[in-house]
Amino acid sequence: MEKHRAIPKGYMTVGELAKQMNVTVRTLHHYDKTGLLSPSSESEGGFRLYNAKDMVKLNQILAMKHLGFSLDDIKNRLTNLDTPADVADALAEHAASIREKMDTLSASLEAIEALRAEVMQMQSVDFGKYADIIVSLQMKNEHYWVIKHLDDQFLDHIQDRFADAGHDMGIVDTFSRLQDEAIRLQAEGVPPDSEEGLAFAHEFWDMITTFTGGDMTLLPKMLALDESIDTMDGWDAAWKEKYEKARNFIEPATEAYLVATFGRNPFEEEQS
């Protein structure tokens, strides 16, 4: 380390650097002690002297610390700033880290605002449902708000049976595909009680039994949810319109299938 009798032009003391960068002298001493940022020079009187390059390096450190990196991580990420390319690469890396942090913060803010809206709409404090909504938001489930309309038994069933996100998405994908199929069959004038209609209903019923795990006590809850969809706020208008079109075929086809297969309609029995 080069020593100077006095403070030369272009250098500053630890106190001056701390003041300019809004950090404490103690922080700079710690960075020096750990080898994260050592002064470029020292006066004969023992004053640590920093230059403009040190200031830029300190800015790197503070930026990464603000982004949540540990001091060890920062130490490993710091690069030499000897050429314009070095400086440009360092700035590009910082910019990428900031963009990533911004995306994370933006997603967190959206989740917080969405949860707040649900909390305000619920009539009682229910931390269990709050937690379920948070998980649903983290999974990017756009229908997270439906959770507030479900009772505890229904939610427990969904959690127990569909803890595997891949399994859950399989059911969702199947339901979406069957909706499209129902709309197509209705548009083509296929009778719900025809062979093709009954084959469709068979697959639809298999999806329901997979979802319920064969627990028919869940049927009235499913019916209640289905019947209340019209009055629920939050559904995307296009999705709701698609659902209504599909339901116009699904309901009579399923009823015909159940009567033909079991001689009865479990849905009607659960309603009675």
Residue, then its C-alpha position, 0 to 999 in steps of 0.5 A: m500500500e502506497k504511503h503519503r505524507a499528506i492527503p493527495k488530490g483524488y484521495m479521501t479519508v475513511g470519514e470523508l468516504a463514509k459521509q459521501m456514501n452514507v455509511t458508518v466509519r465502523t462499517l468501512h473498518h469492518y470491510d477493511k478487516t475482512g478484506l472486502l474493501s481495503p483502502s488504496s493508500e495510507s498517509e504517514g500519519g496512519f490515515r486510511l486513504y480511499n480513491a474514486k475507484d474504491m468509491v465505485k467498489l463500495n457502491q458495488i458492495l452496498a448495492m449487492k448488500h441491499l439486494g440481500f447478498s451476504l458479505d461472503d457472497i459479495k466478496n466472491r462476486l466482486t470483480n476487478l475494475d481495471t478496464p472499461a469492459d470490467v466496469a461494464d460487466a460489473l454494472a451489467e451483473h448488478a443490473a440483472s440482479i436488480r431486475e430479478k429483485m424487482d420482479t420478486l418484489s413486484a410479485s410479492l406486492e401483487a400477492i400482498e394486495a391480492l391477499r388484502a382484498e380477500v381478507m377485506q371480503m371475508q366476514s371473519v378472521d381465518f388464518g387457515k384460509y389466509a395461508d391457503i390463499i398465500v400458497s395458491l398465489q405462490m403457485k400462480n393460481e389465478h383462481y386463488w380467490v375461490i378459496k374464501h368460498l370453500d368450507d374447511q372440509f373441502l379445503d382439507h380434501i384438496q390439500d390432502r389429495f392434491a398436495d402434489a402440484g403436478h397432480d393438481m394441474g393434471i385435474v385442471d388440464t383435464f377439466s379445461r379440455l373437457q370444457d372445450e369438448a363439451i362446447r364442441l359437442q353442443a355446437e355440433g348438435v350431439p345429443p347429451d344422451s347419445e353414445e358420444g355424449l355418454a362417452f364424454a360424460h363417462e370421462f367427466w364422471d371419472m374426473i369427478t371421482t378422481f377429484t373426490g377420491g370416491d367421497m360422495t359427501l363432497l358432492p353437495k359441496m361441489l354442487a353448491l360451488d357450481e351453483s354459486i359461480d354465477t354470483m361470485d365476483g372475480w371470475d374472468a368474463a371470458w372464462k365464465e362464458k366458456y364455463e356456462k356454455a360447457r355446463n349446458f352440455i355437461e349437466p344433461a350428459t352427466e345426468a343421462y350417464l349416471v341414470a344409464t350406469f347406476g339407475r340413479n343420479p347421485f347429484e340429485e340424491e345429495q341435493s334432496 
